[in-house]
Amino acid sequence: EPNEFYFLSQFLQQGMTFVDIGANIGLYSLFAASLVGKTGHVLAFEPSSREFKRLHKHLQLNPQLSVQEFPLALSNTTGLGILQISDDRYAGHNTFGAFVYPEVKLKKREKVRKETLDRVTVRHNLKQIDIIKLDIEGAEYAALLGGRSTLEHYHPLLLLELSDRTLR
């Protein structure tokens, strides 16, 4: 991830808005918050209760940084979804689909809330969105569909982690 962090350090400025979809434990959210400062905004979305607790803890350890956290998945539909939670060793591989690597094992299934980016944008009256980071194990297309109006209105830069395996 050094390339992504270098890019973010050159792109993000005070007052910008960063949306972290698939925030996991908050690495990108915290980094972005340090760059956008008190006049900027960081919104972090993480549906897994295990990772959300870790995200929350990391945010508490960094009270000088401002991040709004949301325990939900962004998708093209609203309601409940079933998230496959991987074992702790592969915590970044939680998915609504199937695990794509044979070494990743299911720890549990978890009901999670799903929301669209468009509804979140309206509900929180966001004035701007400068960059959206998506790393949601194959559900990126659904999240983009659920944010179609947001993308058309704000024209944010997209930073996506994609793999052929997960997209299939």
Backbone as JSON, one array per atom type, in Angstrom:
{
  "sequence": "EPNEFYFLSQFLQQGMTFVDIGANIGLYSLFAASLVGKTGHVLAFEPSSREFKRLHKHLQLNPQLSVQEFPLALSNTTGLGILQISDDRYAGHNTFGAFVYPEVKLKKREKVRKETLDRVTVRHNLKQIDIIKLDIEGAEYAALLGGRSTLEHYHPLLLLELSDRTLR",
  "N": [[0.79, -1.21, 0.0], [2.15, 1.18, -0.08], [2.29, 2.79, -2.41], [-0.34, 3.73, -2.75], [-0.64, 5.25, -0.42], [1.32, 7.18, -0.8], [0.27, 8.47, -3.06], [-2.17, 9.44, -1.94], [-1.1, 11.2, -0.05], [-0.16, 13.18, -1.69], [-2.43, 14.06, -2.99], [-4.72, 14.52, -1.23], [-5.96, 17.25, 0.67], [-6.21, 19.86, 3.17], [-9.52, 20.28, 4.32], [-10.8, 18.67, 2.47], [-13.01, 15.91, 1.5], [-13.13, 12.54, 2.32], [-14.13, 9.29, 1.59], [-14.32, 6.18, 2.97], [-14.89, 3.12, 2.02], [-15.35, 0.02, 3.17], [-13.66, 0.03, 5.41], [-12.27, -1.52, 7.22], [-9.89, -1.88, 9.69], [-9.28, 0.76, 9.86], [-6.99, 1.99, 8.75], [-6.63, 3.49, 6.29], [-8.57, 5.45, 6.74], [-7.66, 6.83, 9.04], [-5.22, 7.8, 8.1], [-6.08, 9.46, 6.0], [-7.62, 11.28, 7.5], [-5.64, 12.61, 8.89], [-4.62, 14.14, 6.89], [-6.72, 15.71, 5.77], [-7.52, 17.23, 7.86], [-9.05, 19.3, 10.46], [-10.96, 20.77, 9.14], [-11.79, 19.17, 7.15], [-13.47, 16.11, 6.09], [-13.93, 12.72, 7.01], [-15.4, 9.73, 6.26], [-16.08, 6.56, 7.4], [-16.85, 3.31, 6.52], [-17.77, 0.2, 7.67], [-18.93, -2.99, 7.74], [-18.59, -5.43, 9.19], [-18.85, -6.63, 12.45], [-16.68, -7.38, 14.03], [-14.39, -6.19, 12.77], [-15.31, -3.57, 12.84], [-15.3, -2.98, 15.58], [-12.56, -2.98, 16.01], [-11.81, -0.88, 14.32], [-13.16, 1.22, 15.63], [-11.76, 1.22, 18.08], [-9.19, 1.97, 17.19], [-9.76, 4.53, 16.3], [-10.44, 5.75, 18.72], [-7.96, 5.71, 19.92], [-6.75, 7.71, 18.6], [-7.67, 10.48, 19.12], [-7.34, 13.06, 18.21], [-7.86, 13.08, 15.56], [-10.47, 13.36, 13.19], [-13.04, 11.3, 12.41], [-15.95, 9.99, 11.03], [-17.72, 7.17, 11.84], [-19.34, 4.28, 10.52], [-21.34, 1.5, 11.02], [-21.99, -0.26, 8.7], [-22.7, -1.71, 5.45], [-22.03, -0.52, 2.19], [-24.01, -0.55, -0.66], [-26.0, -1.48, -3.56], [-28.54, -1.77, -2.74], [-30.88, -1.5, 0.01], [-31.31, -2.56, 3.42], [-30.99, -5.77, 4.95], [-28.08, -7.85, 4.83], [-26.16, -10.85, 4.35], [-23.09, -11.33, 5.61], [-20.11, -12.99, 4.99], [-17.89, -13.93, 7.34], [-14.51, -14.09, 7.69], [-11.94, -16.24, 9.12], [-9.86, -15.08, 11.85], [-7.2, -14.73, 10.99], [-7.33, -14.02, 8.32], [-8.69, -11.56, 8.19], [-9.28, -9.42, 6.48], [-10.76, -10.39, 4.38], [-13.53, -10.63, 4.41], [-16.76, -11.13, 2.98], [-19.63, -10.74, 0.79], [-20.0, -12.65, -1.01], [-18.46, -15.68, -2.01], [-15.52, -16.97, -0.44], [-12.46, -16.49, -2.1], [-9.96, -17.55, -1.97], [-8.46, -20.59, -1.15], [-7.31, -21.0, 1.38], [-8.62, -19.33, 3.12], [-10.93, -19.43, 5.63], [-14.31, -19.85, 6.76], [-15.5, -18.14, 9.54], [-17.85, -17.25, 10.7], [-21.25, -16.35, 9.89], [-22.79, -13.23, 9.4], [-25.46, -11.03, 10.02], [-25.83, -7.98, 8.44], [-26.34, -4.44, 8.13], [-27.31, -2.85, 5.13], [-26.81, -0.11, 2.98], [-27.28, 2.61, 0.66], [-24.83, 4.6, -1.02], [-25.8, 6.95, -2.12], [-28.07, 7.54, -0.5], [-26.84, 7.92, 1.99], [-25.25, 10.14, 1.44], [-27.17, 12.14, 1.0], [-28.56, 12.06, 3.48], [-26.58, 12.92, 5.27], [-26.04, 15.35, 4.32], [-23.83, 16.05, 2.64], [-21.48, 18.27, 1.33], [-19.43, 18.03, -0.44], [-17.51, 15.47, -2.05], [-14.43, 14.25, -2.35], [-12.71, 12.08, -2.76], [-13.13, 8.58, -3.03], [-12.51, 5.59, -1.49], [-12.55, 2.22, -2.2], [-12.69, -1.0, -1.04], [-13.94, -3.82, -1.0], [-14.08, -6.56, -1.39], [-15.11, -7.66, -3.92], [-17.66, -6.59, -4.05], [-17.7, -4.12, -5.08], [-18.84, -3.08, -7.48], [-21.6, -3.14, -6.97], [-21.71, -1.29, -4.86], [-20.92, 1.02, -6.2], [-23.04, 1.29, -8.01], [-25.07, 1.9, -6.2], [-24.32, 4.4, -5.57], [-24.62, 6.05, -7.68], [-25.87, 8.59, -8.34], [-24.48, 10.23, -6.57], [-21.86, 9.94, -7.54], [-22.18, 11.1, -10.07], [-22.83, 13.7, -9.36], [-20.74, 14.73, -7.67], [-18.32, 13.9, -8.8], [-16.08, 12.35, -7.75], [-12.67, 11.26, -7.18], [-11.79, 7.9, -7.65], [-10.48, 5.31, -5.73], [-9.73, 2.15, -6.02], [-9.51, -1.18, -4.83], [-9.15, -3.94, -6.6], [-9.7, -7.29, -7.67], [-9.47, -9.83, -10.04], [-10.41, -12.34, -9.29], [-12.14, -11.87, -7.06], [-14.04, -10.2, -8.21], [-15.33, -11.86, -10.0]],
  "CA": [[0.0, 0.0, 0.0], [2.94, 2.43, -0.09], [1.95, 3.64, -3.56], [-1.61, 4.39, -2.47], [-0.44, 6.27, 0.61], [2.05, 8.28, -1.41], [-0.69, 9.2, -3.87], [-3.07, 10.18, -1.05], [-0.36, 12.3, 0.58], [-0.01, 14.23, -2.7], [-3.75, 14.5, -3.47], [-5.61, 15.02, -0.18], [-5.59, 18.52, 1.28], [-7.09, 20.37, 4.21], [-10.87, 20.62, 3.93], [-11.39, 17.71, 1.54], [-13.83, 14.83, 2.05], [-12.66, 11.2, 1.96], [-15.08, 8.25, 1.97], [-13.62, 4.89, 3.05], [-15.87, 2.04, 1.96], [-14.57, -1.16, 3.51], [-12.62, 0.67, 6.21], [-11.55, -2.52, 7.99], [-9.48, -1.41, 11.01], [-9.15, 2.2, 9.84], [-5.69, 2.5, 8.31], [-6.82, 4.56, 5.31], [-9.37, 6.52, 7.36], [-6.8, 7.61, 9.92], [-4.25, 8.51, 7.26], [-6.81, 10.54, 5.32], [-8.01, 12.28, 8.5], [-4.47, 13.42, 9.21], [-4.36, 15.04, 5.76], [-7.83, 16.66, 5.53], [-7.57, 18.11, 9.02], [-10.31, 19.59, 11.17], [-11.93, 21.35, 8.22], [-12.19, 18.13, 6.22], [-14.34, 15.06, 6.59], [-13.66, 11.33, 6.67], [-16.49, 8.82, 6.6], [-15.57, 5.2, 7.34], [-17.93, 2.32, 6.51], [-17.29, -1.17, 7.91], [-20.09, -3.76, 8.2], [-18.25, -6.54, 10.1], [-18.79, -6.17, 13.84], [-15.32, -7.6, 14.54], [-13.53, -5.14, 12.25], [-15.82, -2.28, 13.3], [-14.78, -2.78, 16.94], [-11.14, -2.62, 15.87], [-11.82, 0.48, 13.76], [-13.56, 2.12, 16.72], [-10.64, 1.3, 19.03], [-8.12, 2.77, 16.59], [-10.19, 5.93, 16.29], [-10.34, 6.22, 20.09], [-6.53, 5.9, 20.21], [-6.32, 8.89, 17.84], [-8.78, 11.43, 19.28], [-7.06, 14.31, 17.51], [-8.31, 12.93, 14.18], [-11.92, 13.34, 13.11], [-13.57, 10.3, 11.48], [-17.28, 9.49, 11.33], [-17.73, 5.73, 11.57], [-20.66, 3.73, 10.24], [-21.32, 0.03, 11.0], [-22.86, -0.77, 7.65], [-22.15, -1.96, 4.12], [-22.63, 0.27, 1.12], [-24.38, -1.44, -1.75], [-27.03, -0.91, -4.44], [-29.82, -2.01, -2.09], [-30.91, -1.25, 1.45], [-31.86, -3.68, 4.17], [-30.01, -6.65, 5.6], [-27.34, -8.78, 4.01], [-25.39, -11.84, 5.11], [-21.66, -11.18, 5.36], [-19.28, -14.13, 5.36], [-16.79, -13.43, 8.15], [-13.39, -15.02, 7.63], [-11.23, -16.44, 10.38], [-9.09, -13.89, 12.24], [-5.94, -14.6, 10.24], [-7.64, -13.4, 7.03], [-9.77, -10.65, 8.53], [-9.59, -8.51, 5.39], [-11.4, -11.12, 3.29], [-14.97, -10.76, 4.59], [-17.39, -10.95, 1.68], [-21.01, -11.15, 0.6], [-19.94, -13.81, -1.9], [-17.68, -16.81, -1.5], [-14.08, -16.72, -0.32], [-11.83, -16.88, -3.35], [-8.7, -18.24, -1.71], [-8.78, -21.81, -0.39], [-6.83, -20.95, 2.77], [-9.52, -18.5, 3.92], [-12.02, -20.24, 6.17], [-15.44, -19.16, 7.36], [-15.61, -18.14, 10.99], [-19.29, -17.14, 10.99], [-22.05, -15.48, 9.02], [-23.3, -12.13, 10.22], [-26.41, -10.12, 9.39], [-25.35, -6.6, 8.48], [-27.16, -3.44, 7.46], [-26.84, -2.34, 3.84], [-27.33, 1.21, 2.65], [-26.67, 3.12, -0.57], [-24.05, 5.83, -0.87], [-26.68, 8.08, -2.42], [-28.89, 7.87, 0.68], [-25.93, 8.44, 3.02], [-24.84, 11.49, 1.01], [-28.3, 13.04, 1.25], [-28.85, 12.09, 4.92], [-25.55, 13.67, 6.0], [-25.93, 16.66, 3.68], [-22.44, 16.27, 2.26], [-21.3, 19.34, 0.35], [-18.45, 17.59, -1.42], [-16.79, 14.22, -1.85], [-13.27, 14.38, -3.22], [-12.14, 10.77, -3.09], [-13.78, 7.41, -2.44], [-11.7, 4.37, -1.51], [-13.39, 1.02, -2.13], [-12.03, -2.31, -0.92], [-15.02, -4.59, -0.39], [-14.01, -7.96, -1.78], [-15.97, -8.07, -5.01], [-18.95, -5.9, -4.02], [-17.46, -2.74, -5.5], [-19.79, -2.67, -8.51], [-22.88, -2.87, -6.3], [-21.57, -0.03, -4.11], [-20.9, 2.11, -7.18], [-24.42, 1.45, -8.48], [-25.82, 2.57, -5.14], [-23.83, 5.77, -5.44], [-24.62, 6.63, -9.03], [-26.16, 10.03, -8.29], [-23.36, 10.84, -5.85], [-20.73, 9.99, -8.47], [-22.5, 12.07, -11.13], [-22.89, 15.05, -8.81], [-19.48, 15.18, -7.07], [-17.18, 13.48, -9.62], [-14.91, 12.07, -6.9], [-11.65, 10.33, -7.62], [-12.03, 6.56, -7.08], [-9.33, 4.46, -5.45], [-10.34, 0.83, -5.85], [-8.72, -2.4, -4.82], [-9.93, -4.93, -7.36], [-9.02, -8.49, -8.13], [-10.29, -10.6, -10.96], [-11.04, -13.43, -8.54], [-13.27, -11.42, -6.24], [-15.08, -9.63, -9.07], [-16.08, -12.98, -10.58]],
  "C": [[0.83, 1.27, 0.0], [2.59, 3.35, -1.25], [0.66, 4.41, -3.32], [-1.45, 5.51, -1.45], [0.36, 7.45, 0.06], [1.09, 9.13, -2.25], [-1.61, 10.05, -2.99], [-2.37, 11.38, -0.41], [-0.17, 13.46, -0.39], [-1.36, 14.84, -3.1], [-4.59, 15.16, -2.39], [-5.06, 16.29, 0.45], [-6.59, 18.88, 2.37], [-8.46, 20.69, 3.62], [-11.53, 19.66, 2.97], [-12.22, 16.66, 2.27], [-13.39, 13.51, 1.44], [-13.68, 10.19, 2.46], [-14.36, 6.91, 1.87], [-14.65, 3.77, 3.14], [-15.12, 0.71, 2.07], [-13.38, -0.71, 4.34], [-11.77, -0.32, 7.0], [-11.17, -1.92, 9.34], [-9.14, 0.08, 11.02], [-7.85, 2.79, 9.35], [-5.83, 3.66, 7.33], [-7.58, 5.73, 5.93], [-8.5, 7.42, 8.23], [-5.79, 8.42, 9.12], [-4.92, 9.7, 6.58], [-7.18, 11.65, 6.3], [-6.84, 13.18, 8.86], [-4.17, 14.43, 8.1], [-5.46, 16.08, 5.55], [-8.05, 17.59, 6.71], [-8.96, 18.33, 9.59], [-11.37, 20.17, 10.24], [-12.42, 20.35, 7.19], [-13.08, 17.11, 6.88], [-13.84, 13.7, 6.12], [-14.83, 10.52, 7.16], [-15.99, 7.4, 6.38], [-16.72, 4.21, 7.5], [-17.33, 0.93, 6.65], [-18.43, -1.99, 8.49], [-19.77, -4.87, 9.22], [-18.14, -6.02, 11.53], [-17.39, -6.33, 14.42], [-14.39, -6.48, 14.08], [-13.99, -3.76, 12.71], [-15.32, -1.99, 14.71], [-13.31, -2.37, 16.9], [-10.99, -1.22, 15.3], [-12.11, 1.48, 14.87], [-12.42, 2.3, 17.72], [-9.51, 2.17, 18.46], [-8.49, 4.25, 16.53], [-10.1, 6.53, 17.7], [-8.88, 6.49, 20.48], [-5.97, 7.14, 19.51], [-7.38, 9.99, 17.91], [-8.57, 12.76, 18.57], [-7.54, 14.27, 16.06], [-9.82, 12.74, 14.15], [-12.39, 12.39, 12.0], [-14.97, 9.93, 11.94], [-17.31, 8.02, 10.93], [-19.16, 5.23, 11.45], [-20.58, 2.21, 10.17], [-22.28, -0.53, 9.96], [-22.09, -0.95, 6.35], [-22.81, -1.02, 3.13], [-22.82, -0.63, -0.08], [-25.37, -0.73, -2.66], [-28.44, -1.14, -3.89], [-29.72, -1.65, -0.61], [-31.52, -2.47, 2.13], [-30.75, -4.47, 4.84], [-29.33, -7.54, 4.57], [-26.6, -9.75, 4.91], [-23.93, -11.74, 4.68], [-20.93, -12.42, 5.86], [-18.06, -13.57, 6.09], [-15.69, -14.49, 8.16], [-12.76, -15.21, 9.01], [-10.29, -15.24, 10.6], [-7.84, -13.67, 11.39], [-6.16, -13.89, 8.9], [-8.79, -12.4, 7.18], [-10.14, -9.68, 7.41], [-10.35, -9.14, 4.24], [-12.9, -11.34, 3.48], [-15.68, -10.41, 3.28], [-18.87, -11.32, 1.71], [-21.07, -12.37, -0.31], [-19.22, -14.96, -1.22], [-16.22, -16.38, -1.38], [-13.39, -17.25, -1.57], [-10.5, -17.61, -3.16], [-8.97, -19.43, -0.81], [-8.33, -21.78, 1.07], [-7.72, -20.12, 3.69], [-10.72, -19.34, 4.33], [-13.09, -19.37, 6.81], [-15.4, -19.27, 8.87], [-17.09, -18.11, 11.39], [-19.94, -16.33, 9.89], [-22.71, -14.43, 9.91], [-24.3, -11.3, 9.41], [-25.89, -8.7, 9.56], [-26.32, -5.7, 7.74], [-26.49, -2.99, 6.17], [-27.55, -1.03, 3.56], [-26.7, 1.63, 1.33], [-25.88, 4.39, -0.25], [-24.92, 7.05, -1.15], [-27.51, 8.5, -1.21], [-28.04, 8.46, 1.8], [-25.54, 9.88, 2.7], [-25.94, 12.5, 1.31], [-28.54, 13.18, 2.76], [-27.85, 12.95, 5.68], [-25.23, 15.0, 5.33], [-24.49, 16.99, 3.29], [-22.35, 17.31, 1.15], [-20.33, 18.95, -0.75], [-17.96, 16.19, -1.05], [-15.65, 14.26, -2.86], [-12.68, 13.05, -3.65], [-12.91, 9.68, -2.34], [-12.82, 6.24, -2.6], [-12.64, 3.19, -1.32], [-12.51, -0.21, -2.07], [-13.02, -3.21, -0.2], [-15.19, -5.95, -1.05], [-15.05, -8.39, -2.81], [-17.32, -7.37, -5.06], [-18.83, -4.45, -4.48], [-18.49, -2.25, -6.52], [-21.14, -2.32, -7.89], [-22.82, -1.55, -5.53], [-21.57, 1.17, -5.06], [-22.29, 2.36, -7.75], [-25.27, 2.2, -7.46], [-25.38, 4.0, -4.9], [-23.83, 6.53, -6.76], [-24.87, 8.14, -9.04], [-25.03, 10.8, -7.61], [-22.16, 10.99, -6.79], [-20.96, 11.03, -9.56], [-22.46, 13.51, -10.61], [-21.51, 15.56, -8.37], [-18.23, 14.87, -7.91], [-15.93, 13.18, -8.77], [-13.9, 11.18, -7.62], [-11.95, 8.99, -6.94], [-10.71, 5.83, -6.92], [-9.9, 3.09, -5.1], [-9.28, -0.26, -5.75], [-9.58, -3.47, -5.46], [-9.06, -6.14, -7.66], [-10.0, -9.26, -9.01], [-11.07, -11.7, -10.23], [-12.27, -12.98, -7.78], [-14.39, -10.84, -7.1], [-15.91, -10.72, -9.74], [-17.06, -13.51, -9.57]]
}
